[in-house]
C-alpha cells in the first residue's frame, strides 16, 4: 500500500501554513510572554490564564522548529519568550512548578504531579541548542531532576489515595522516556543523577515492559499495583488507548535510533494491542477510555474522540510502517489520518477542534484550553513530515 | 395543562416496583453492610469499592421511605446497615470522613470537601427517627457540625488554588440548605453551633441570593469571588444548570414549608433562568455545563445529558407548578419527564442509565458508580409521589 496520499508535503504544508501561524498569530502573548492557549474557534481569546505545561510544550515546539526545520527568528523568539516566562513566573518558592498561572504570571494552581517540570525540561533543552544558551541547559537538567524526584520518590508529593491499595501509573514512565530522548537529542547523552539519558530510557522501558505490558491479555495497562499485578477495580481496569499508542511510538522511536529489533517488536506489540482495543469499529476514531474486560467505564467522556490520541496514532502507525514495511500499518495510518483530518480540522479558521462526540460531530469548537495548545498537532505534523520526507526525525 | 399523565401513581409505581427493588436486590451488601453502587446494566457488580456519599445517601433514602411511605422492616434494615457501615468504617482518625473505602471498609480516598459528612448527617437524622436511636441523633449533629466546619472555615481543608484569585462555590451552601432541612424534618429545629436549622437555612439562602443569583444576567452562578463578583475566566463562567435547578427546588421546598412568597419568587426566578440556559432546544434534555456568555466550556462532558439534573428538574418544575399554578411549569414538567423517561429508563433491567450523549443515546449502560446510586432517582420518585399525591413532602 502506498503512503503517497499523506506524504511529507501534506504534513509540512499543514504545519507551516496552518498550525504554526495560528498559534503565533493568536496565542503568543506579546505583552507578558509565553502562550495563551484558551482560544475560541476563530482564535479569539476565551481565557487569558496560562497553562504551565504549554509554556514548556510551546517553547519546545518552536525551538525544535528552529533547530530542525528553518532558522526563523520569530520561532526562536517565541521559544525564548516561553523559556523566560517559565523562569520568571512558573516556579514556586520550594522549586516545584505550578500547573497554571495568570496571564501576568501570578500562581493559580499547584498540582501533585510533575509534568510541568518534564515539559519545561524539553523546552529548556531545545532552547539551549537553538540559542546557544548554557543557562538553559542547566535549567533543563534541573527540571528533569525535579521531574524524577517528584514522580518516583515515595512521599515526595501528597498522596492521592490512602495506603490501602498502592498503585502506579504509566504516565511518569512514558513521559520520562520522551523527556530523556529530547534531552539527549539537544544536549547529548548527559548524565543526570548518575545515569545517562539512554540509561534512564532503558529503565523506563524495562519497567513498562515488565509491569504494564501484558502480552497474554494483549494490553498496555494504564495503572497497576507496584508489583505490576492488575487491580481489578474500575480505575485499575481503565485503559487509555491513545496514551498507550503514544507510549508505543516513544518506544519505536528509541528502537529506530538504536536499530533494536526487540524494542521494535515491543512497540509494535503495544500498537497492535491498543489499536485493536481503541479503534471504534462503528463510528471510526479512537475511543478515549476502554475497560480491560470490555465493561462500562466510569469516566464520563470515555467514548469521546479527542484530538491528541489521533495525533499519536498517526505518528505511531507511520513509524511502525516505516520500520517494518508491514502493510497493515500503512492501512491504519491512512485510516486514522483520513478520519482525523475529516473530523478534527476546521477549514474555515484553521487548526483542529479538540473534542468530538463518539460519532465524530464537534462537541465544542474551541481550538485550545489548559490541555490543548501548540503541541500534539504541530508535533505530529513535524514528526510525520520528517519521517516521511526521509529526514531522521 | 393537566398533570394527570405523570401523577402520583406513576412515580410511586416506578419507586416501589422498579428502583427500590433494584437497589435492595443488587446493591445491598449482605456480607459487609451498606451499598455497593457500581452496578452494570443488569445489576451485576462492576466494582465492590464503596462510595461514602452513598452510604449516607442510601441510608437516608431507605430510612425516609420507612418514615414516610411504609414501615417495611427491610427498608429499616438497609438504612441501619448503612448507618453502621458509616460509623464503623468511614471516619478517619481525625474525624473527617473518607470519600471511598473498600467493600470491607478499608480507606481508599480522602477528599478536601465534606459532602460525605453532609450525607451522613441526613442518614443519621432519618435513622434516628426510624429506629428511635438517640445515638444516631448525636451522630447527625456531629456530622453536620463537621460539614459546616470543613466547608466554611478558611484553612480547614487544603487549598485547591493559590491565593491569587479567591473563589467560592455554591455547592456547600445548597447542600447546607437540604442538610438542615432534613435535620429539622427528622430531629426538630435543633440548634447547631448556636443556630437553629431554620437559621442556618436562612443564612445559606441569603448568601446564595446576595452573591450567586444575578437577576440582571438571569443566572445562578456556580462559582463567584468571595464578594459575589463574577470571575471572568473559564471556570468562573462555567454554569451547571442542573445544580442550579436543584438549588431552586431546595428554596421552593423551604418557601412551601413557610408559605413565604419572596422565597417562592426567588426559587421560580432561578428555575426560569436556568431552565432557559440549560434546556437543549435542539436535542431535548438538560446540558451539563454552559458558559455564562455562551462561549465554549472547557469540561469535556459539557453537553452530555446526566440523569441527576433531570431528576432535579422533574422535582423543581412539579413544585413550581404546585406552588404557583403557572401553566409553563406544568408544560416544562411534562417535557422533562417525558424526555427523561424516554431516554434514561431501561425497560429490560430497570432503573435508569446515568450518562447519555447530547442526542439522548446511551453513552455507557451501567446503573451506578461512585457518583450514581440509590439517591437522585428514588428521591425524585418519592418526592413527586408525595407532592402530586397531596402529601406534604
Interface residues (C-beta under 8 A of the other chain):
Chain A: X38 X40 X41 X46 X47 X48 X49 X98 X102 X106 X107 X108 X109 X110 X158 X160 X161 X162 X164 X165 X233 X234 X295 X296 X297 X298 X300 X301 X302 X303 X304 X306 X355 X357 X358 X363 X364 X365 X366 X369 X370
Chain B: X38 X40 X41 X46 X47 X48 X49 X98 X102 X106 X107 X108 X109 X110 X158 X160 X161 X162 X164 X165 X233 X234 X295 X296 X297 X298 X300 X301 X302 X303 X304 X306 X355 X357 X358 X363 X364 X365 X366 X369 X370
